[in-house]
Amino acid sequence: MAPSVMTDWNQENARSSGVNVVRKVAPYLWPDGQPWVKRRVVWALVMLFLAKLIAVATPFFYKGAVDALSGEGESAALMLGFGAVGLTVAYGMARLMNVGFQQLRDAIFARVGQRALRQLARETFRHIHALSLRYHLTRKTGGLSRIIERGVKGVEFLLRFLLFSIGPLILELLMIAVVLAVVFDIWYLVVVGVTIGLYIWFTFKVTEWRVRIRREMNEQDTDANQKAIDSLLNYETVKYFGAEGREAARYDAAMAGYESAAVRTAYSLSLLNFGQSLLITSGLVGVMVMAAFGVQNGSLTVGDFVMVNAYMIQITMPLNFLGTVYREIRQALVDMAEMFDLLEQPAEVTDKPGAAELQVTGGEVVLDNVRFGYDEAREVLRGVSLRVGAGETVAIVGPSGSGKSTIGRLLFRFYDVGGGALRIDGQDLRDVTQDSLHAQIGVVPQDTVLFNDTVLYNIAYGRPDAGRAEIEAAARAAKIHDFIASLPDGYDTQVGERGLKLSGGEKQRVGIARTLLKNPPILLLDEATSALDTETEREIQSELKAMGEGRTVLTIAHRLSTIADADRIVVLEAGEVVEEGTHAALLARDGRYAALWMRQAAEEEEEAA
């Protein structure tokens, strides 16, 4: 495709995207079933119209005052019933009323705009949480946060400037055009029209070029921000490998790209400003020369000359911001398009229409010939059939990549099975609501991640409506209460980002307390102690065992010593069940489980030695 054709296509595509974005934003300004919003929009527009009407009428008072003082317009002044002083006061009052109506317009519209921003931000935030685990495993947190931040700011800018800058400017230009054509001469309108036309053409052309540079700046900014956040989240890893200089160089390289684009933006801004000034000054001088000739030949008064000047200044002031406003609107549309693209990302796992609530009577979990793969090219589970009876503890073991953790993710319905079925008490998980499913399953993961808040908040996350006594009871059951009580701020102690102020064992106990507070009938222990040292693991095993009493427990384990007392052990290999039975029965069989057991025992002996 030729460059010119490609450019035209890009601009057409951008315009189409902009129209789509505006169409998506419009319902937030004119929502069904909320008449108060519509009333505020209408009143804001009325205030806008009154402000512009007064703005266009204001120069007439200025003209009258000048004519009265010069002795050329006494009849007009007398007709209005004002002298020069009265017209000057009226001129000041008109300017004040213009500002007053503009501020009243902003005040009326403020609640509408902020409501739209809040609603959009909430919908985006909820949608991101509704997206599948597959999406969240591949997303970049820093880049995603910037997309949301820029998108919401873009909406705010669009609402403010499209409605209250571009719209009013067009209205004011039309009113002034009528005045120039009627009060003066059609040629005044022609000169002003040509000037504005050239000004807008030049502004849009240069701004389109600048938007491309700005988009590159955004990409570099997102990249630099992503690298910074990624590096800070991995602070300890950076320190372990003495990579501070390497990380700084990596960040600086991204910032160098941003610097280059920013410099080109500054150069292009200088060109834009000078070109705009040249065009608008030429138009201003042309109109003023015409008015000067009119005053000399007696067809115009000095007041008319001043009024023409006032109108030209009134036009040029908002036009001076046109390039900036247009560029920001174009950029806002780009930023909003990114956010709306995010909103249009389909959720991989959704509730069926009319999905029922999951009813857990016993807690039986059944995998019936389950097949699943993260991509079509490689199947992870190949027809796994497994039954975990109500109140039974079943452990799933096997080498890395055998599909152990995948079963846990399917049980929590992060993904839907590719074949077969997964049922709880006879109910297919695809037929029940996700909220009801999540409410019935408690998970203790390998590494409990905590919110950057208090210990109390993190334990109460299991059941937000729980009372203080219930929270402390859960902490006692998890053997963490005494430790919390020993802290200077007790339960109000801040745990730091991702809980980094606590040790691995302390975080895990907080996670256990959180799940105990939730009190689910089904428990999933996903390698819950494999990230801990042996001594801490042994201490926590007793809490986990007590936690599982009276519940259906599915344990995904790496260390076999932690699941030797399970009711049943299932051995997975390459996505298939190869062995199943109690610990003693599997050792007696001298098969795959026995080999794994012997290998781990040997490794533990070597570590001990």
C-alpha distance (Angstrom), angle and dihedral (degrees) to the residues before:
residue distance angle dihedral
M1 . . .
A2 3.83 . .
P3 3.85 115.7 .
S4 3.82 93.7 -116.5
V5 3.80 91.2 49.2
M6 3.79 90.2 46.8
T7 3.82 90.8 50.8
D8 3.81 91.5 49.5
W9 3.80 89.7 48.6
N10 3.81 91.8 49.7
Q11 3.80 91.8 49.6
E12 3.81 92.0 46.9
N13 3.79 89.8 47.6
A14 3.82 90.4 49.0
R15 3.82 90.9 50.0
S16 3.80 90.7 48.9
S17 3.80 90.0 48.3
G18 3.83 89.9 48.9
V19 3.80 92.0 51.7
N20 3.82 90.0 49.7
V21 3.80 91.4 49.9
V22 3.82 92.5 49.5
R23 3.81 88.7 48.6
K24 3.81 89.8 53.7
V25 3.81 93.4 47.8
A26 3.84 95.0 47.2
P27 3.86 96.0 76.8
Y28 3.82 89.2 59.0
L29 3.83 89.0 59.5
W30 3.81 96.2 42.3
P31 3.82 105.0 29.5
D32 3.79 123.0 177.0
G33 3.78 116.0 -114.6
Q34 3.82 95.1 19.5
P35 3.83 107.1 92.7
W36 3.82 93.4 169.1
V37 3.80 89.7 66.8
K38 3.81 92.1 50.8
R39 3.82 91.1 47.3
R40 3.78 91.4 53.2
V41 3.82 91.8 48.5
V42 3.83 91.1 50.6
W43 3.82 93.3 47.5
A44 3.82 90.7 47.0
L45 3.81 89.2 54.0
V46 3.83 90.7 48.1
M47 3.82 90.1 52.7
L48 3.81 88.7 47.8
F49 3.82 92.0 53.0
L50 3.82 92.8 47.5
A51 3.83 91.0 49.0
K52 3.80 92.0 52.6
L53 3.81 93.0 44.3
I54 3.79 89.9 54.8
A55 3.84 91.4 43.7
V56 3.82 90.9 56.1
A57 3.82 92.6 45.3
T58 3.83 94.9 47.9
P59 3.85 97.5 80.9
F60 3.85 89.0 58.2
F61 3.83 89.4 66.5
Y62 3.80 89.5 47.6
K63 3.84 90.4 51.0
G64 3.81 91.7 47.7
A65 3.81 92.2 51.3
V66 3.82 92.5 49.3
D67 3.83 92.5 46.8
A68 3.80 91.5 48.0
L69 3.81 91.4 50.9
S70 3.82 92.7 46.4
G71 3.79 92.2 46.0
E72 3.80 93.5 -119.8
G73 3.76 100.4 104.8
E74 3.79 107.0 37.5
S75 3.79 92.4 126.1
A76 3.79 91.8 54.7
A77 3.78 91.4 46.7
L78 3.79 91.9 48.4
M79 3.83 91.0 46.2
L80 3.79 88.6 56.5
G81 3.77 89.9 45.9
F82 3.80 93.1 -123.3
G83 3.74 134.3 112.0
A84 3.80 124.2 -145.6
V85 3.82 91.1 -83.1
G86 3.81 92.4 47.9
L87 3.82 91.6 49.7
T88 3.82 90.3 49.0
V89 3.82 90.3 52.2
A90 3.82 89.7 46.5
Y91 3.82 88.6 50.9
G92 3.81 90.2 53.3
M93 3.79 92.4 46.3
A94 3.82 91.1 50.2
R95 3.81 90.9 52.7
L96 3.81 90.0 48.8
M97 3.81 92.3 48.6
N98 3.81 90.0 49.6
V99 3.82 90.8 55.7
G100 3.81 91.2 41.4
F101 3.81 93.9 54.6
Q102 3.82 90.4 46.4
Q103 3.81 91.8 52.6
L104 3.81 90.9 45.1
R105 3.81 88.3 52.0
D106 3.83 90.6 52.4
A107 3.81 92.1 46.8
I108 3.82 92.8 50.2
F109 3.80 92.8 47.2
A110 3.83 96.8 42.3
R111 3.82 94.9 86.2
V112 3.82 91.7 47.1
G113 3.80 92.4 51.3
Q114 3.80 95.2 45.0
R115 3.81 91.1 47.0
A116 3.81 90.0 53.0
L117 3.82 91.5 49.3
R118 3.80 93.0 48.1
Q119 3.80 92.7 47.4
L120 3.81 92.9 48.7
A121 3.80 93.0 46.5
R122 3.83 91.1 48.6
E123 3.80 93.2 48.2
T124 3.81 91.3 48.5
F125 3.80 91.9 48.1
R126 3.83 92.8 48.2
H127 3.79 91.4 46.1
I128 3.81 92.3 52.8
H129 3.80 89.5 54.1
A130 3.82 89.0 48.7
L131 3.80 92.5 55.9
S132 3.78 117.8 101.1
L133 3.78 127.3 -93.4
R134 3.81 87.0 -113.1
Y135 3.82 89.0 64.8
H136 3.80 93.8 45.7
L137 3.79 92.8 49.7
T138 3.82 89.9 58.0
R139 3.82 100.4 36.8
K140 3.81 124.7 102.4
T141 3.80 109.3 -131.3
G142 3.81 95.9 -153.2
G143 3.80 93.7 48.5
L144 3.81 91.9 45.0
S145 3.80 93.4 51.3
R146 3.82 90.2 50.7
I147 3.81 91.7 50.5
I148 3.82 90.6 53.7
E149 3.81 93.2 43.0
R150 3.80 94.3 48.7
G151 3.82 92.1 42.1
V152 3.82 94.2 54.5
K153 3.82 91.4 44.3
G154 3.81 88.1 48.9
V155 3.80 90.7 55.8
E156 3.81 90.7 50.1
F157 3.82 91.4 49.5
L158 3.79 92.5 46.5
L159 3.79 92.9 50.2
R160 3.78 92.6 47.8
F161 3.80 101.8 42.4
L162 3.79 103.1 29.0
L163 3.80 91.9 50.8
F164 3.80 99.5 31.6
S165 3.81 104.9 29.3
I166 3.80 112.8 26.9
G167 3.83 95.5 32.6
P168 3.83 94.6 47.4
L169 3.82 91.1 43.5
I170 3.80 91.4 55.7
L171 3.83 90.9 46.7
E172 3.81 91.8 49.2
L173 3.81 93.1 47.5
L174 3.81 90.8 52.4
M175 3.80 92.0 49.9
I176 3.82 92.8 47.9
A177 3.83 90.1 46.8
V178 3.82 89.5 57.2
V179 3.84 90.8 48.9
L180 3.83 92.9 49.2
A181 3.81 92.7 48.4
V182 3.82 95.7 45.2
V183 3.82 104.3 34.2
F184 3.80 98.3 35.2
D185 3.80 126.6 13.1
I186 3.80 137.1 -57.0
W187 3.82 89.5 -115.6
Y188 3.79 90.4 64.6
L189 3.78 87.7 56.9
V190 3.84 90.9 47.0
V191 3.83 92.8 53.0
V192 3.80 92.8 45.0
G193 3.82 91.3 44.9
V194 3.84 93.2 50.2
T195 3.82 90.8 46.3
I196 3.80 92.8 50.4
G197 3.82 91.6 43.7
L198 3.84 92.6 52.4
Y199 3.81 90.2 42.7
I200 3.79 93.4 52.8
W201 3.84 92.9 43.4
F202 3.81 92.2 50.7
T203 3.82 92.4 43.5
F204 3.80 94.4 50.2
K205 3.83 93.7 44.9
V206 3.80 94.4 51.0
T207 3.80 91.8 39.7
E208 3.83 92.2 53.6
W209 3.80 87.3 55.9
R210 3.81 90.4 47.1
V211 3.83 91.8 49.1
R212 3.82 89.6 60.7
I213 3.81 89.6 52.5
R214 3.81 89.8 45.9
R215 3.79 90.9 51.8
E216 3.80 88.7 53.7
M217 3.82 88.4 49.5
N218 3.81 89.4 52.8
E219 3.80 91.7 50.9
Q220 3.80 91.4 49.8
D221 3.80 90.8 45.5
T222 3.82 91.6 50.8
D223 3.80 90.9 47.1
A224 3.82 92.7 49.5
N225 3.81 91.9 46.1
Q226 3.80 91.1 49.0
K227 3.81 91.8 51.0
A228 3.81 91.1 48.1
I229 3.82 94.2 50.1
D230 3.80 92.5 42.8
S231 3.80 90.3 51.6
L232 3.82 93.7 47.0
L233 3.82 92.5 47.8
N234 3.81 87.2 53.5
Y235 3.81 94.1 44.8
E236 3.80 94.1 135.0
T237 3.81 93.5 48.5
V238 3.82 89.7 51.2
K239 3.80 89.4 52.6
Y240 3.82 93.8 45.6
F241 3.80 91.3 57.8
G242 3.81 97.2 36.0
A243 3.79 88.2 -121.5
E244 3.82 99.7 146.1
G245 3.81 91.7 114.1
R246 3.79 92.1 45.6
E247 3.81 91.8 50.5
A248 3.82 91.7 46.9
A249 3.83 90.0 50.8
R250 3.81 90.8 48.3
Y251 3.81 91.0 50.4
D252 3.82 91.7 44.3
A253 3.82 91.2 52.6
A254 3.81 89.4 55.8
M255 3.81 90.8 46.4
A256 3.83 90.0 49.9
G257 3.79 89.2 62.4
Y258 3.80 89.2 49.1
E259 3.82 90.4 49.1
S260 3.81 92.2 52.7
A261 3.82 92.5 50.5
A262 3.83 91.1 44.6
V263 3.84 91.8 53.4
R264 3.81 91.2 50.7
T265 3.80 88.2 48.8
A266 3.81 90.4 54.3
Y267 3.83 92.1 49.3
S268 3.80 92.6 49.1
L269 3.83 90.3 47.6
S270 3.82 90.2 56.4
L271 3.81 90.0 51.5
L272 3.80 91.3 47.8
N273 3.81 93.9 49.2
F274 3.82 94.4 48.0
G275 3.81 93.6 46.1
Q276 3.80 91.3 49.1
S277 3.79 91.4 48.8
L278 3.83 91.6 49.5
L279 3.80 93.4 51.9
I280 3.80 97.7 42.7
T281 3.83 93.3 44.6
S282 3.82 90.3 50.3
G283 3.81 90.7 52.6
L284 3.82 92.4 45.1
V285 3.82 92.6 50.2
G286 3.83 91.3 45.9
V287 3.81 93.3 53.3
M288 3.80 93.2 42.9
V289 3.83 91.1 50.9
M290 3.81 89.3 52.3
A291 3.81 90.0 49.6
A292 3.82 91.3 47.1
F293 3.82 90.3 54.8
G294 3.81 88.0 49.1
V295 3.81 91.8 53.7
Q296 3.82 91.0 47.0
N297 3.81 93.8 52.3
G298 3.81 92.1 43.8
S299 3.81 98.4 -115.6
L300 3.82 91.3 111.5
T301 3.79 133.4 38.9
V302 3.78 127.5 -133.0
G303 3.80 86.1 -105.7
D304 3.81 89.6 58.4
F305 3.82 89.3 51.9
V306 3.80 90.2 51.7
M307 3.83 91.8 45.0
V308 3.83 92.0 52.9
N309 3.80 88.7 50.6
A310 3.81 90.6 49.0
Y311 3.80 91.7 51.4
M312 3.82 92.2 48.6
I313 3.81 91.1 50.6
Q314 3.81 88.8 46.3
I315 3.82 88.9 54.6
T316 3.81 97.4 42.1
M317 3.80 97.3 50.5
P318 3.83 96.0 64.3
L319 3.82 90.8 35.1
N320 3.81 89.5 58.5
F321 3.80 87.6 64.5
L322 3.80 93.9 43.7
G323 3.81 94.3 93.3
T324 3.79 92.2 49.7
V325 3.80 93.1 43.2
Y326 3.81 92.9 46.7
R327 3.81 92.0 47.4
E328 3.79 91.7 47.5
I329 3.80 91.7 46.8
R330 3.81 90.5 49.9
Q331 3.79 89.7 47.7
A332 3.80 91.1 44.9
L333 3.81 88.9 53.3
V334 3.83 89.8 50.8
D335 3.82 91.5 48.5
M336 3.80 92.2 45.7
A337 3.81 91.3 47.3
E338 3.83 88.3 56.5
M339 3.80 90.3 51.2
F340 3.81 93.6 46.1
D341 3.82 89.0 47.9
L342 3.79 85.7 56.1
L343 3.81 90.2 50.0
E344 3.80 89.3 51.6
Q345 3.81 93.0 53.9
P346 3.80 101.7 117.1
A347 3.79 118.9 -121.3
E348 3.79 106.9 -120.0
V349 3.80 94.2 -150.5
T350 3.80 116.8 44.4
D351 3.79 136.6 162.8
K352 3.78 116.6 -100.8
P353 3.82 115.8 -115.0
G354 3.79 106.3 -86.1
A355 3.84 93.4 9.3
A356 3.81 112.2 178.1
E357 3.80 128.0 -127.4
L358 3.81 114.1 -98.2
Q359 3.82 110.1 -106.8
V360 3.80 112.1 -156.9
T361 3.79 111.9 -162.6
G362 3.79 100.3 160.1
G363 3.78 107.5 -8.1
E364 3.82 101.0 -115.9
V365 3.84 111.5 168.4
V366 3.81 118.8 -159.5
L367 3.81 128.9 -175.5
D368 3.80 107.0 -164.1
N369 3.82 112.1 -164.4
V370 3.82 90.8 -43.3
R371 3.80 117.3 -166.7
F372 3.79 123.8 -175.8
G373 3.79 142.2 157.4
Y374 3.79 131.2 180.0
D375 3.79 86.7 -136.8
E376 3.79 132.0 15.0
A377 3.78 93.4 -111.8
R378 3.82 95.4 63.3
E379 3.80 126.8 37.7
V380 3.81 113.4 -153.4
L381 3.82 99.5 -175.0
R382 3.79 116.3 38.9
G383 3.77 109.5 -167.7
V384 3.82 101.5 -40.8
S385 3.82 114.8 -174.1
L386 3.79 118.2 -172.9
R387 3.81 137.5 154.0
V388 3.80 123.7 -156.9
G389 3.79 108.1 -170.9
A390 3.81 123.8 -140.6
G391 3.82 108.8 -77.0
E392 3.81 91.7 5.5
T393 3.82 125.3 132.1
V394 3.80 112.7 -140.0
A395 3.79 123.6 178.4
I396 3.82 124.7 -154.7
V397 3.78 116.1 -154.5
G398 3.76 136.4 169.7
P399 3.80 143.3 119.9
S400 3.81 122.8 -59.1
G401 3.79 112.3 -72.6
S402 3.80 93.9 24.5
G403 3.85 92.0 117.3
K404 3.83 101.9 -102.9
S405 3.82 97.7 132.8
T406 3.80 90.4 39.5
I407 3.81 89.4 65.5
G408 3.81 89.2 54.9
R409 3.79 91.6 50.6
L410 3.80 91.5 49.4
L411 3.81 91.1 48.6
F412 3.82 90.5 54.5
R413 3.82 87.3 43.1
F414 3.76 98.1 -122.5
Y415 3.80 80.8 142.9
D416 3.79 134.4 16.5
V417 3.79 119.6 -119.6
G418 3.80 115.9 -99.3
G419 3.80 92.9 -144.5
G420 3.80 138.3 1.8
A421 3.80 120.7 19.2
L422 3.80 142.2 -82.2
R423 3.82 114.6 -148.7
I424 3.78 138.6 -177.1
D425 3.81 113.6 -158.5
G426 3.80 88.7 -17.1
Q427 3.84 95.1 -51.9
D428 3.80 117.1 122.3
L429 3.81 108.3 -128.4
R430 3.82 90.0 -134.5
D431 3.82 89.6 62.2
V432 3.82 97.6 54.4
T433 3.79 132.4 69.3
Q434 3.78 117.6 -93.0
D435 3.82 92.4 -131.8
S436 3.81 92.4 56.6
L437 3.83 90.9 45.5
H438 3.81 93.5 50.5
A439 3.81 90.3 47.8
Q440 3.82 91.2 59.4
I441 3.82 98.4 48.5
G442 3.77 126.5 69.7
V443 3.80 119.0 -162.0
V444 3.79 129.9 -160.5
P445 3.82 104.8 -173.1
Q446 3.79 129.9 -159.2
D447 3.79 91.9 -100.2
T448 3.80 116.3 24.0
V449 3.80 109.4 -142.7
L450 3.79 115.1 -153.6
F451 3.80 131.4 -158.9
N452 3.80 118.6 -110.1
D453 3.80 91.1 -104.7
T454 3.79 139.0 86.1
V455 3.80 126.9 -47.2
L456 3.82 87.3 -115.5
Y457 3.81 92.0 55.4
N458 3.80 92.3 48.6
I459 3.81 94.8 50.5
A460 3.83 91.8 42.4
Y461 3.81 88.6 54.0
G462 3.81 86.0 83.9
R463 3.81 89.8 64.6
P464 3.82 115.2 0.7
D465 3.80 94.1 -164.8
A466 3.83 93.0 57.1
G467 3.81 118.5 120.4
R468 3.79 125.5 -122.3
A469 3.81 92.1 -102.5
E470 3.82 91.8 53.9
I471 3.82 91.2 48.6
E472 3.80 91.7 51.1
A473 3.82 90.9 46.5
A474 3.82 89.9 54.3
A475 3.82 89.8 48.3
R476 3.83 90.4 51.1
A477 3.80 90.9 50.4
A478 3.81 89.0 51.2
K479 3.86 89.8 49.0
I480 3.82 91.8 -121.7
H481 3.84 101.2 105.3
D482 3.81 96.4 88.4
F483 3.79 91.6 49.8
I484 3.82 91.7 49.6
A485 3.81 91.1 47.6
S486 3.83 89.6 53.6
L487 3.81 92.0 58.0
P488 3.84 116.6 99.0
D489 3.82 92.1 -119.0
G490 3.80 96.0 31.0
Y491 3.79 113.1 -159.2
D492 3.82 89.4 -2.7
T493 3.81 91.9 65.5
Q494 3.80 113.7 127.1
V495 3.82 110.9 -124.7
G496 3.83 97.2 -158.5
E497 3.80 129.4 -128.4
R498 3.82 109.9 -28.5
G499 3.85 86.9 -6.0
L500 3.81 94.0 -72.3
K501 3.82 92.8 152.9
L502 3.82 89.5 68.1
S503 3.81 127.8 68.1
G504 3.80 121.1 -112.6
G505 3.81 92.1 -100.7
E506 3.81 93.0 47.6
K507 3.81 92.1 49.6
Q508 3.80 90.5 48.8
R509 3.80 91.7 51.3
V510 3.82 90.3 50.0
G511 3.83 86.7 51.6
I512 3.82 90.7 50.5
A513 3.83 91.0 49.0
R514 3.79 89.7 49.6
T515 3.82 91.6 52.6
L516 3.83 92.5 44.0
L517 3.80 88.9 53.9
K518 3.80 89.3 52.4
N519 3.83 87.3 54.2
P520 3.83 98.2 -158.5
P521 3.83 122.9 -176.1
I522 3.82 91.5 -136.0
L523 3.79 123.0 52.1
L524 3.79 128.2 -163.1
L525 3.81 116.3 -165.6
D526 3.80 105.2 -169.3
E527 3.81 103.7 -166.0
A528 3.81 84.7 -50.5
T529 3.81 96.4 178.3
S530 3.81 104.7 25.8
A531 3.84 92.0 100.0
L532 3.83 91.9 55.7
D533 3.80 131.6 84.0
T534 3.81 117.4 -100.8
E535 3.82 95.8 -103.1
T536 3.82 94.3 48.9
E537 3.80 89.6 43.8
R538 3.80 91.4 56.0
E539 3.80 91.1 48.5
I540 3.81 92.4 51.5
Q541 3.82 94.9 43.9
S542 3.80 91.0 73.9
E543 3.83 90.6 53.9
L544 3.79 91.2 48.5
K545 3.80 91.4 48.6
A546 3.82 91.7 50.2
M547 3.79 89.4 45.7
G548 3.82 91.3 56.7
E549 3.79 96.1 54.4
G550 3.80 111.0 117.9
R551 3.79 91.9 7.6
T552 3.78 136.2 97.3
V553 3.81 104.3 -109.1
L554 3.77 127.2 -163.4
T555 3.80 110.4 -172.4
I556 3.79 122.3 -166.4
A557 3.77 105.0 -162.8
H558 3.76 140.7 -177.0
R559 3.81 98.9 177.5
L560 3.79 106.3 62.2
S561 3.81 93.7 -159.8
T562 3.82 89.0 70.7
I563 3.81 94.7 59.8
A564 3.81 102.8 37.8
D565 3.83 91.1 112.0
A566 3.85 94.8 50.6
D567 3.81 116.6 127.5
R568 3.78 88.7 -121.9
I569 3.80 136.6 3.1
V570 3.80 122.6 -150.1
V571 3.81 118.9 -161.1
L572 3.80 116.5 -150.7
E573 3.77 124.8 -165.6
A574 3.83 126.4 173.2
G575 3.81 90.0 -12.8
E576 3.82 96.6 -52.7
V577 3.81 134.5 100.9
V578 3.82 105.7 -112.7
E579 3.82 99.9 168.2
E580 3.79 139.0 13.7
G581 3.81 134.3 -179.6
T582 3.79 145.0 80.9
H583 3.80 121.9 -43.6
A584 3.83 92.7 -104.1
A585 3.81 93.9 45.4
L586 3.80 93.0 49.8
L587 3.82 92.4 48.7
A588 3.81 89.5 49.7
R589 3.81 89.8 51.6
D590 3.82 88.5 58.5
G591 3.80 92.1 -148.3
R592 3.78 136.0 123.5
Y593 3.83 95.3 -42.8
A594 3.80 92.5 49.1
A595 3.82 89.8 52.0
L596 3.82 91.2 50.8
W597 3.81 90.5 47.4
M598 3.80 93.5 50.7
R599 3.81 92.2 47.3
Q600 3.82 93.2 51.1
A601 3.80 91.9 45.2
A602 3.80 89.6 53.3
E603 3.80 91.7 48.4
E604 3.82 91.3 50.2
E605 3.82 90.7 49.9
E606 3.81 90.0 51.8
E607 3.82 90.9 49.6
A608 3.80 90.7 48.9
A609 3.81 91.0 49.2
